[in-house]
Amino acid sequence: MTTKRALVEVRGLKKYFPVHRGMFRRQTVQVKAVDGVSFDVFEKETLGLVGESGCGKSTTGNTILRLHTPTAGTVHFDGTDLASLQGEKLRQMRQHIQMIFQNPYASLNPRLTVGQIVSEPLRTFKTEMSKSAREEKVQELLKLVGLSPAFINRYPHEFSGGQRQRIGVARALALDPAFIVCDEPIAALDVSIQAQVVNLLRELQEQLGLTYLFISHDLSMVRFISDRIAVMYLGKIVEIAEKKTLYQNPLHPYTQALLSAVPVANPKVERRREQIILKGDVPSPANPPTGCNFNTRCPLAVERCFVEEPELRELEPGHWGACHLAE
Ligand code: SF4
């Protein structure tokens, strides 16, 4: 068992979205975007959250930050249950938890200067701060993310994608948060810029002691930045382990299939590598299969998998998996 301190503890988190159809807009079904997710994020670590698009990883991040109200479950941040906070208490807690968004083109208001964008959290939460102190803080933040303080009066359209994401990072750091959810922070950037932004996030983590939940569909990037990795499929966590353990010994058939699709740099290993091709599509989260939700695509499924849902259990110290056959 690890002795690291959990800064964020997620337990049984669910987020269902009602679907309304028909003339009277009656609720017909619920989309189970996040369906009973539990994990810890340890202090000063990066937990990677991976899975195919639509598996519920971004909804998990948004629900942890209370951008969505959870349907069920708890999220403790430093001992306080975020899921039960309301009003001013929730607003105050938001200072300590921030988000870096996926699309630096859409997440910055084009009508505001860089100074206004980065200082916006300070104006909201640090109302006692003078204008000059705010300006000084913004210049410090710009330097911290590798931008010139002279950019303070420029507008987002004057910057490249990578620079815009740096502005988004500066804004996220304005209130000295402890925990940041990075939601596909590099997905919209050119490949040549992606490594720069990820390196910046790593340096900032080192320097400021930050804790990250790093959401991505890109297994190579998650491997590069994460300490531990959680794999999601159809609204549920199917495996969690230290990065090295997960890549060397994936125990869940879905993780095995995902990893088999990642190219290996060594050409000899690459030639020997066999890719596991999964059959069929991911089922709809409005109508997930009974039993194990991976049973429609799993090459190893047995009778039990269609009637009994596998629990996420600790298969070896620090290595959790949700599969009846994994041991
Ligand atoms: Fe496959 Fe069954 Fe394991 Fe689910 S529980 S991953 S269907 S073997």
Boltz pocket constraint, residues with backbone or C-beta under 6 A from the ligand:
constraints:
  - pocket:
      binder: B
      contacts: [[A, 252], [A, 253], [A, 254], [A, 292], [A, 293], [A, 294], [A, 295], [A, 298], [A, 299], [A, 300], [A, 301], [A, 302], [A, 305], [A, 308], [A, 310], [A, 322], [A, 323], [A, 324], [A, 325], [A, 326]]
      max_distance: 6.0
